[in-house]
Amino acid sequence: MIKNECLLINSTEITIDHRLTIEVFKDSEDYHLTNIFIGYNAILKILEKEDLNFIEFKEIDFREISQLDFNIQQISKLKSRRMRIIKYPLLFICSNRGLIVFKILEDLDFQYLKFLELYNTWDICSMDYGENTFYFVGYSKGIQIFNSKFKKIVNKNYDQIYRLKLFDLNNNGKKELIVGTDTGKISIFKFDLDIPEIVLVYEEEIIPPNTYGKNSINDFTIFRSNDDNAVYILIGANSNKLYIAKWKENPSMLNTLKHNLNLHSDDEIYNIHYLKDFNQDYKFLISTWKIDFGFLNLTPENLKINFSSFNSANVESTILLVTPTLEELVEVEKFLPNKRLDKKKPSISFPHKYDQGFNFINKKGYKYILISPQKAGHSAAKDILNEAILEWDPKYIILLGVCAGNSHLGVKIGDLIIPEKIYSVELAKLRRSEIFPETEQFKPSNYLIHSLNRFFYRQSEENPYKFNQNNSYRKIKIHSDGAIFSSNTLYEDIESNYAVFPKIEKIDRKLYGIEMEAGGVGSSLEKPKNSGREWIDIRCVMDFANETTREESSKDLNKKNASFLVSKFATEFIEWHIQKENKE
């Protein structure tokens, strides 16, 4: 009888910065493990075994193969199979555009064989039947079965199928098709390839919906225990739990055990591969969203779960991204697609909604936290930042958003302002008749500003940033040798931009812009308990703080385009900075 404990052995660390899928490739039928295929985006990495570890053997980008003009963006599953008739094994690549089939030649070269246009193909399995080979493909609308010539013979509409496998559940020489869905179900189908038809005979929701309503099955594997001849299904879902389901034939049912793993609370098991049983031990290769892969041993006597030896699970530091408004936060989300962003609900320790993601940069794990007070002003920015620092202790804090620019100094809409100094004032409105109040001064990190300048001018030579204004793209400038003025509430001046800035320019001749949050951030980071962090304010100019600009029909479009540009720039900069910092 399999007991509910597991023991992890021998982990390996590789550098993958994106969502990935893994396939174990064996050089012969004796199940000797020699290679591991890893797919992410449109890239295939091949690792070769060397002693007890794996090293990178080669990398292939399928977008660079001339005959593959399929616009592949994401590899969702890799499968390899040795064929009875074809001399060479086949490699099946499931992707967002469909199924691609390659021959695996000597020295792991690949020869293109077939493409099936089946959008959002997630998985494939196959079986020999008579003289034919049949392929079972899971995709966004159910299951399709193809014959050996890749001609469709059956279509079964069902839930979105993430994973599917063939297995003789009842030990009677007949295989069933077992599938895992995006609704947390394990479903079992019987099929008759002579008719042909496929019939659902059993389904059960194994994974309950989590806090966010998600309950997809990411992967599963099946094995029969030599100890009690029972069938077990190991299931990885969109949670940090491992599910072990035991199949009972009569009456048909799945008894499921659930185990919490020593993983980050927002991690997920994404790949589970059954390798072989060694002296009654059951060996598996497992990877998660944040962990490349490790090996797991299950024994009938000792099934202890311990993922602590996955070194790459450790977070090196946290990057906190702060946007003033929800609209700007949504723009930032667009540039963090591969960081596994999850939307989090308010909790007792942090009573605000936020996004949390993760990425590997130079083999080190970095957590991304994306927050927004969702309203302008010093107080809101200061309060949410104090709570975020207490919750995550971030190393880097990036404040980003839009602002008004000082056209008197040559600032144009779309330009970036990265202030060396921030002048903060508690002021409802600035009017010409008022006496200018005293200000506080805060200074972001010179180290980050210097690094940002290097990044910007390097990009300007290779791929310059441009701003879209009225469908005309203009190469932008960066203003990082001056200051910005931060007020707690909105500036208004009914006459012109030139009436606002000359008054505040009495403080500093290089006041490039006006915004409303940096004063609160600077005030928070001035506290001794919050000091010692790298922080920076990055702004894109959307208008000139005057009534004329505000009434223009292009105001909303300028704001949207400015939010887009500052989000793209800030996210690309911080990743570049960390990569450079790690190398140094």
N, C-alpha and C positions, 0 to 999 in steps of 0.2 A: 504493500500500500504506500503510495506516495504521500509523504508528510508535507506540511505547509511551511517548510523552511528551505532556503536556498543559499548557496555559497558562490560568490563571484571569484574567479581566478583570472590572472594574467590580462591586464588591460593594456591597450595600445593607444597612444595619442597621435593624431594627425591634425593638419591644419585645414579646416573647411569652414568657411564663413557663411554658409547658407544651408537651407533645408536640404537634407540629403536622403538618398536611399542606398541600400547596400545589397550586393549579391555575392554569395560565396561560389567561387568557380573552382572545380576540382579537375586536375589534369588527367584523371583516369577514373574508371568505375570502382576502384578500390577505396574511394572516398578520402583520398589523401589531400588535405587542404593545402593548396599552394598559392592561390591568388584571391584577392578580394576586389570586387568592382564597386566603385562608389560613384553615384550620379547626383549632380546638383546643377541647377539651371540647365544649360545644354552641354554640360561638361562631364566627361567620364574620366575618373582617375582609376588607375590600376595599381594595386599594392601587391608586392611580391614577398613571400615569406623568407625571412632570414633569421635563422636560429629560432628564438621564441617571439620575435617581433616581426612587424611588417614594414617595409620601406617602399617609397613610391617608385614605380617602374616606368610608367608613362602617363601622359595626360592627353586626351583628345577632346577638342571642341567641335561638336557636330555642326555648328553654324559655319565652320570653315571648310566643310566638305562640299565641293562644288555641286555634286548631284543632289544634295539634300537642301532644296529650297522650300522647307516646310515651315519656317518661322517658329522653330521650337524655342520655347522660353523656359519650360520646367520639365525635367525628367521626374516622373512620379514613381516608376518602378523599373528595376532591371531583373531579367530572368535569363538564365542560360540553360540549355538542354542539349544532350547528345541524341542524335537522330539515328534511326535504324538504317535508313537508305542513304541519307546525305553523309558524306565522309566526315565533314567538319561539324563541330557543335554549332548551335545557333545562339545568338544573343538577341533577346527581345527587349526593346526599349519602349516603355509606355510613357506617353507625354501628353501635354496639353492639346497637341494637334492630332494625335493618333498613335498607332503602333508601327514601329520601325523594326525590321528584321535584318540582322547581319549574320554572315558566316564568320566564325572565329577561326582564323587561319593560324599558321605556325608563328611563333614569336608574338602571339596576341595581336596580329594585324587583323583588320576587319574589312569584309567585302559586303557592300550593300546588296540586299536581296529583294526586299519588299516593303511597301508602305501601305497601311490601311488607314484611311482618313476617318477616324472615329474620335470626335473631340472629347477631351478629358478622359482618356484611357488611363485607368488606375492599376490594373493588374492583369496577368495572363497565366494560365496553366494549361497543360496539354496531356493527352494520353493516346496511346496506340490502340487501335480497334480494328481487328482484321488486318488488311493491308494498308489501311489509312491511318493518318495521324489527325486528331481533332484538337482544335485550340478553343479554350473557353476564355473569353475576354470580359472583364468587368469595366464598366464605364459609367458615365454620369446618369444614364437612364436605365441601367439594368445589366443584362448579360447578352452577349452574342456568341454564337458558336460557329467556327469556320472549319472547313475541311483542309486536307493537306495541300490543296491548291489555293488556300486562303479565300475560298468562296463561302459567303455567308449561307448557313443552312438553318439556323434557328435564331430568333430574336425574342428575348423575354424581358418585358418591361417590369421594372422593380425599383426599389430604392437605389440611390447612388451606391455602387459597389466599390469599396476601397480595396478589399483583398478577397481572393478566392483560392481554394485548394481542393484537390481531389484526394479522397481517402476512403478506405474500406472500413467504415465505422463499425459494422456488425460482424466483421471477420467471416464473410460468406463468399468472398471472391468478387463481389460487386462494389464498385466505387460510387460514392455519393459526391456531390459538389457542395462544399461548405463555403459560405461567403460571410464576410463582415461588412456592415453597412455604415453609412454616415449617420444612421439613427441609433447606433449602439446595439444592433441586433446581430446575433449569429443565426443564419438561416441555412437550412439543408434542403437540397434539391435532388430528386432522382431524375434520371434522363434515359431516354431510349434513342440511340443514334440510328437505328434502323428505320424509325418512323419518319423523321426524328421529332422528338418533343422533350420538354423539360417541365417538371412538376414540383411545386413547393410541397414538402412533406412535414417540415417543422421549422418554427422560428421562435426565438426568445430574446427579449431585451436584456442583454447582459450588463451593459453600461448605462446606469441612470444618468439623466441630464445633470451637468454640473451647474455651478452658480450662474453661468452665462447661457444656459440652455443648450450647451453642446454635449454630445455623447457619442462621437464618432469612434469607430474601431480603426486604429491606425495600421495594425498588423497583428497576425496571429500565426501560430505554428501548431502542428498536431503530431502526437507520437503515441505509440502503444507501449504500455509498461510491461516489461518482461516479468515483473513481480506478481501482478494480479491480472494481467491481460486486459486491463482497462485502457480506454482511450482518454487522453488528456489534451486539452486545448489551452495553450498559453496565449493570453490576449494582452496586447498593449493598446491603450486608449489615450484620449486627450486628457490625461491626468498623470500623476506620479504614482499610480497604482498598477500593480501586476495582477491580472485576474487569471486564475487557474480553474477551468471548467472540466468536470468529469462527465463523460457521456454514459448514460444509462439506456440500454436498448429497450427494455420492456418493463414498465411503460417508457416510451421515449421521453427523455428529459435531460437537462444539463444541471448538475449540481455545481455551484460556483463558489470559489473561495476568493477573497479580495485581500491584497497585501499592500500596505504602505511601504514605499521604498525610501531609502535615505537619499532623496533627490531634492532639488529645489522645488518649492511648492508649485511653481508655474511650469515645471518641466513636463515632458511627455515621452513615453516610450514610442519609438517610431518604427523600429525594425527588430524582428525576432526571427532567428534562423536556427532550426534544429540541425545539428551536425552529425552526431553519431552517439550511440551509447557504448561506453568503454567500461567493461566489468561492472555492469549494472548502473553505471553513472550516465546521466543524460546531459550532453554538452550543447550549449547554445551560444550564439553570438547575438548580442543585444546592443542597440544604439538608441539614443534619445535625441530630442531636439538640440540639446546643449552638449551632449557627450558623443564623441565620435564612435567608438565601439569598445566593447569589452567582452570577455567570455564568462559564461555562467555555467556552473556545474550543479545539476540536480541529482541527488542520490535518494534511493528509497528510505534510507535511515536518517539522512541529514539534509534538509532543504532550507538552509538558512540564507535569507536575503540580505545582501550587504553590497551596496554600490559605492562604498566610501573610497575604494582604490581607483575610482575614475578621477584621475588628477585634474583633467580639464573641466571638471564641474566647479572648481573653485573660482569665485569671482575675484578678479584682480582689483577692480574698483568700479564705482558707479558714476555714470554720466547723467546729470540732471538737466533736462531741456525745459525751459520755462517760456510759455507764450502768454501774452496778455489776454487774448480772446480765444474762443472756441474755433472761430474761422481760421485763425493762424495755426492752431493745433492740428486741425484737419489737413492743412497743407504740409506740415512736418511729417505727418503719418505717411504721406505718399512717398517720402524719401527714406523710409525705414522698412521696406517690405520684407527684407530678408533677416530682420532682427527678431522675428517671431513675436510681433507686438500682440499683446493681449490686453483687452480693456478690463480694467479692474473697478469694482464697485467700492464705495466708501466703507471704511472700517472704523473701529474705535480708535486705533492709533493714528490713522490718516483719514479724516472724514471728508474726503473729496474723491471724485472719479479721477482716474489716471490711466495711462498706458504704461505697460512694462514690457521690455524686450530684452534680447540677449544677443551677443555676437562674440565671435572669436577674432582677435586681432593679434597676429604674431604669436599664436598658441596660448594667448591669455584671454580669459573670459571677462567680458565687460557687460554690465547691466545698464540698460537705457531706461530712464524714468522720464516720462513726458507729462507735464502738469500745466494747468492753466487756472488762474483765479477766476477766469471768465468775466472779468470786469476790470476796467482801467483804474489806476490810482495807486499811490504808495502803500496805503494800508493793506489792501487786498494782496498785493505782491509780497509785502513783508510777512504777513501772517501765514500764507501758504508756504513760503520758503522756510520759515522757522520750523513748521511742522514736517516738511520734507527732509530737512537736514537731520532732525531728530529721528526720523523713520529710517533713512537710508545712508546717512553720513557720506554724501557724494564727494568725490575728488574734484570733478569738473562741474561747473555750473554755467550754462549757456543761456543767457537771456536774449531772445530774438523776437523781432516783430517789425511793425511799420512805424514811421514817424513823419513829422513835418520837417522840411528842409529849408535852409537859409539860402535862397537864390541870390542874395546880395554877395555871397562868397563863391558864387559859381556852382552851387550844388544844383543838380538836376533831378527830376523825377526818375526813379530807378537806381540812383547812386546808392552806394553802401556807406553808412557812417558807423565807425568803430571808435568810440570816444576814449581818449586817454584819461579824461576827467569828466565827472558827472556833477553838475551843480543842482542841488535839490532844494525846493522851496515849497512850503505849505501855502498855497495861494489859490483862491477860488477863480479869479479872473485877473488878467493883466490889462489894465487900462492906462491910457496915456496920462491921466491925471493922478494916478497913484504914485506914492513914494515906493521905490523898489525895496523890498524887504531883504533881510539877511538870508544868506544861503549856507547850506552845508555842502561840503565837497567830498566826493568818494572817488577812488581810483581803482579801476579794474586791473587785472594782472598784466604787467608789462611783458611778461614772458609769453602769454597767449597772444597779445597784440602783435608782438614781433614775429611769432610763428605764423599768425594769420596773414601778415603782410607778405611773408615769404611764399605762402600758399597762393595768395591772390596773384602775385606777379608771375609765379611759375605757371599758373593756369592761364594767365593772360597771353602768354607766349604759345601755349599748346592748344587750349580750347577756351577762349575768353567768354566770360559771362556777359549776356546781353539782356536788355530789358525790352519787353514788347509794349510799345505805346502807340495806340492807334494803328495797329498792324504794321508798325515799322520797328525793326529791331536795331537798338543802339548799344554799342559797347559801353559798359558802365565804368565809372570811376569809383575809387575807394578813398574815403576821407578818414584817416586814422591818426592825424597829428593835431587834433584839437579836442573840443569838448562838446557836450550835449547838455541841454537844459531840461530838467525833469520837474514837472509840476504835478501836484496831487489831483488837479482837475483840469478840465479842458480850457485851452486858450481860445480866446475869441478876439478878433479885431476887425471891425466892420470896414476898415479902409483898405489896408494893403499889408502885404508881407513886410514891406519896408518900415511900417510903423511898429511892428512887433520886435523884430530883431535888433534895430539900433538901440532900443532901450536895454535889452538883456546883454548886448555886446559890450556894455560898460563893465560887465564882470570879466569877460574874456573876449579878445578880438577874434578868436577862432571858434565861435559857437556855431557849429554846423547844423544843429537841429533841435527840435523840441519833441519830447515824449513824456510818458506819464507813469512809468513803473520803475525805472532804474534807481530812483531815489530810495524806494522801499527796499529793493534788493541790496543796495549799498549799505543801507542802515542795518539790515539784518546781518550782513557779513562783517560789519564792524564790531559786532559783539565778540568778546574774547572766546566764547565757546564755539563760535561759528567761523573763526578766522583760520587762516592758513590754507584756504582753498583757492584753486585756480578758477577765476571767473571772468566773463567778458560779456559785453553788450553789443549785439549786432543788429543794426537797423537798416531798413530799406525805405527810401523816401517815397511817399505816396502823394504828398501835396505840399503846399507852401504856407499852410496855416492862415490863409486869407479867404474871405468870402467868395472871391472870384473863382478860386480853384474849387471850393466846396460845391459851388453851384454847377460846375461843368458836368455834362452828361457822362463824361469818362471817369468820374470820381470813383465809382464802385469798381470799374474795371482796373483802374490804376491800383487800387487797394488790393484786389485779388492778385494781380500780377506781381505786386511788391511782396505780398505774403509768399507767393510761390517762389520768387527768386531768393528771398532771405532764407527760406526753409532749405532750399537746395544747397545754397552756399554754406550755411551753418553746419548741416549734417555731413557734407563732404569734407569740410574743413576739419571737424573734430576727429573724424576717422583718420584722415591724413596725418593730423598732429600726433595722434596716439601711435600710429605706425612708425613715424619718425622718432618719437620719443623712445619707443621700445628698442629700436635699432641702436640708438645712441647710448 
